[in-house]
Amino acid sequence: MRLKNKIAIITGAASGFGKGIAKKFTEEGARIIMVDINSRLLKNTSKNLNQDYFIADVSKSSSFKSLSGYVYKKYKTVDIIINNAGITHKPKPMEKVTEEEFDKVLNVNAKSVYYCGKFIIPRMKKQKKGVVLNVASTAGLSPRPKLNWYNASKGWMITATKAMAIELAPYNVRVNAIAPVAGLTPLLKSFMGGNTRKKKQSFLSTIPIGRFSTPQDMGNAASFLCSDEATMITGVVLEVDGGRCI
């Protein structure tokens, strides 16, 4: 129960890595506000875990502000926030990514972290404690071709993690990131550009440990970095990638 009674916000929590993190945090005793834009899926997932939920589009200022207001009114504090919500564009040459696709990727993957800094961080600074975990990607460390602007958005998140960590350390607020390799989530098909056996084998050949990451892998890494066992760790990007970035 390393997270017993910790109040944690998890964005993108209805499925994939977010759901895996929420499941692990529940097992470790955390009280969670699960956040997602997919209301149907979010309600089902939160009910199964017996956790609170809030429907929000974290790429929009008004939505993130409403989330913050709801959480602080009900729980008075936030101990942990997981910025997990993320999307990608389909694999294609950079000149063929539309401006609309670019904006959507950057708004969800990057701007949501900015809103965390705007609406959550001031309270954490005031209470002199808190943990932020950004879910980045190996794509931000070792980019794959034709996922150009997705790669860039995750590189941005990695730099943002370090920038936040150094600025917030004097306030006892820790900021880390995990960098998963492509995993068994709804986004896998988009990353691979299809879901054929050949594409899967080609993708797996780049992961030395020989398998995709799982939501459970992310939950295990996240629970450690957000626990009091990691109080000396900040500004770290933990590669949960089966050796992909070696």
C-alpha positions in Angstrom: 0.0 0.0 0.0 2.8 2.4 -0.9 0.3 5.0 -2.1 -2.3 4.7 0.7 -4.7 7.6 0.8 -2.7 9.6 -1.8 -5.0 11.8 -4.0 -4.0 11.2 -7.6 -5.3 12.6 -10.9 -4.7 10.4 -13.9 -5.5 11.7 -17.4 -6.2 9.4 -20.3 -7.3 6.9 -17.7 -10.2 5.1 -19.5 -7.9 2.7 -21.4 -4.4 1.7 -22.3 -1.5 2.9 -20.1 -3.7 5.2 -18.1 -6.0 2.4 -17.1 -3.0 0.2 -16.2 -1.7 3.0 -14.0 -5.1 3.5 -12.4 -5.4 -0.2 -11.6 -2.0 -0.4 -10.0 -2.6 2.8 -8.0 -5.9 1.4 -6.8 -4.0 -1.8 -5.6 -1.5 0.5 -3.8 -4.3 2.3 -1.9 -4.5 5.6 -3.8 -7.7 7.6 -4.2 -8.0 8.5 -7.9 -9.8 11.0 -10.1 -9.7 9.3 -13.4 -9.9 11.7 -16.3 -10.7 11.1 -20.0 -12.7 12.5 -22.9 -14.3 9.2 -23.7 -17.3 9.3 -21.2 -18.7 5.9 -21.8 -15.3 4.1 -21.4 -14.3 6.3 -18.5 -17.5 5.5 -16.5 -17.1 1.8 -17.1 -13.4 1.8 -16.1 -13.9 3.9 -13.0 -16.8 1.8 -11.9 -14.8 -1.4 -12.2 -12.0 0.2 -10.0 -14.4 1.9 -7.7 -12.8 5.2 -8.3 -13.9 8.8 -9.0 -14.0 10.2 -12.5 -14.2 13.5 -14.3 -14.9 13.9 -18.0 -12.6 16.4 -19.5 -10.7 17.4 -22.7 -7.3 18.2 -21.1 -6.1 20.0 -24.3 -8.5 22.9 -23.4 -7.9 25.5 -20.8 -11.6 25.7 -19.6 -11.8 21.9 -19.3 -8.6 21.6 -17.3 -9.6 24.5 -15.1 -12.9 22.8 -14.3 -11.1 19.6 -13.5 -8.9 21.4 -11.1 -11.8 23.2 -9.4 -13.7 19.9 -9.0 -10.8 18.1 -7.4 -9.7 20.8 -5.0 -13.3 21.5 -3.9 -13.9 17.8 -3.2 -10.5 16.6 -2.0 -8.8 19.8 -0.9 -5.4 18.6 -2.2 -3.7 16.7 -5.0 -0.6 14.6 -4.1 0.0 13.2 -7.6 -0.9 14.0 -11.1 -0.2 11.7 -14.1 -0.1 13.5 -17.4 -0.9 10.4 -19.5 -3.4 11.6 -22.1 -1.8 11.4 -25.5 -2.5 10.9 -29.2 -0.6 10.4 -32.4 -1.0 11.1 -36.1 -0.8 8.2 -38.5 2.6 7.4 -39.9 3.3 9.6 -43.0 5.9 11.9 -44.4 6.1 15.2 -42.4 4.9 17.3 -45.3 1.7 15.3 -45.5 0.7 15.8 -41.8 -2.1 18.4 -41.9 -2.1 21.5 -39.7 -5.2 20.2 -38.0 -3.4 16.9 -37.1 -0.3 18.8 -35.9 -2.3 21.1 -33.7 -4.3 18.2 -32.2 -1.1 16.2 -31.3 0.6 19.2 -29.8 -2.5 20.3 -27.9 -3.1 16.9 -26.3 0.5 15.8 -25.7 2.1 19.2 -24.8 -0.4 21.8 -23.9 -2.1 19.5 -21.3 1.2 19.6 -19.4 1.3 23.4 -19.7 -2.2 23.4 -18.1 -1.0 21.1 -15.4 1.6 23.8 -14.7 -1.0 26.5 -14.7 -3.8 25.0 -12.6 -2.2 22.3 -10.4 1.4 23.3 -9.8 0.6 26.6 -7.9 -1.3 24.6 -5.3 1.5 22.0 -5.0 4.0 24.8 -4.5 1.9 26.3 -1.8 1.5 23.0 0.1 5.2 22.3 -0.4 4.7 18.8 -1.7 3.6 16.9 -4.8 4.5 14.6 -7.6 4.1 15.0 -11.3 4.6 12.1 -13.7 4.6 12.8 -17.4 4.1 9.8 -19.7 6.5 10.5 -22.6 7.7 7.9 -25.1 10.8 6.3 -26.5 9.8 8.3 -29.6 11.0 11.4 -27.9 14.5 9.8 -27.3 14.9 7.6 -30.4 12.4 8.8 -33.1 10.9 6.5 -35.6 10.5 7.7 -39.2 7.2 9.1 -40.3 5.9 9.8 -36.8 7.7 13.1 -37.0 5.5 15.5 -35.0 4.4 12.9 -32.5 8.2 12.3 -31.9 8.6 16.0 -31.4 5.7 16.3 -29.0 7.2 13.6 -26.8 10.7 15.2 -27.0 9.0 18.4 -25.8 7.5 16.5 -22.9 10.9 15.1 -21.9 12.5 18.6 -21.9 9.4 20.0 -20.0 9.9 17.3 -17.4 13.4 18.4 -16.7 12.6 22.1 -16.8 9.7 21.6 -14.3 11.9 19.4 -12.0 14.6 21.9 -11.6 12.2 24.8 -11.0 10.0 22.9 -8.6 12.6 21.1 -6.5 12.9 23.9 -3.9 9.1 23.5 -3.3 9.5 19.7 -2.7 7.6 19.0 -5.9 9.1 16.1 -7.9 8.7 15.8 -11.6 9.6 12.7 -13.6 8.7 10.9 -16.8 8.4 7.4 -18.0 9.2 6.6 -21.7 7.4 3.5 -22.8 8.0 1.7 -26.0 4.8 1.0 -28.1 2.5 -1.1 -26.0 -0.6 -3.1 -26.1 -3.0 -0.1 -26.2 -5.5 1.3 -28.6 -2.8 3.5 -30.2 -0.6 0.5 -31.3 -2.3 0.2 -34.6 -1.7 3.9 -35.4 2.0 3.6 -34.4 2.5 0.6 -36.7 0.5 2.0 -39.6 -1.7 -1.1 -39.6 -2.2 -4.2 -37.6 -0.9 -7.0 -39.8 1.3 -9.8 -38.5 4.2 -8.6 -40.7 4.0 -5.1 -39.2 3.9 -6.5 -35.7 7.0 -8.7 -36.3 8.8 -5.7 -37.8 8.0 -3.5 -34.8 8.9 -6.2 -32.3 12.3 -6.7 -34.0 13.3 -3.3 -32.6 12.6 -4.2 -29.0 15.5 -6.4 -27.6 13.4 -8.0 -24.9 11.0 -9.3 -27.6 7.6 -8.0 -26.5 5.4 -4.9 -26.5 5.1 -3.0 -23.2 1.9 -3.5 -21.2 -0.3 -1.2 -19.1 0.9 -3.3 -16.1 4.5 -2.4 -16.9 3.6 1.3 -16.8 1.6 0.9 -13.6 4.6 -0.7 -11.9 7.0 2.0 -12.9 4.6 4.8 -12.2 3.7 3.6 -8.7 7.4 3.5 -7.7 8.3 6.9 -9.1 5.2 8.5 -7.4 5.8 6.8 -4.0 7.8 7.9 -1.0 10.4 5.3 -2.0 11.5 7.7 -4.8 11.8 10.9 -2.8 15.4 11.5 -4.1 14.4 11.1 -7.7 13.4 14.0 -9.8 14.0 15.1 -13.4 14.4 11.5 -14.5 13.1 9.9 -17.7 12.7 6.2 -17.0 12.8 4.1 -20.1 10.3 1.3 -19.8 11.1 -0.1 -23.2 12.7 -3.6 -23.1 16.0 -2.2 -24.3 14.6 -0.2 -27.3 16.7 2.9 -26.6 20.0 1.1 -26.0 
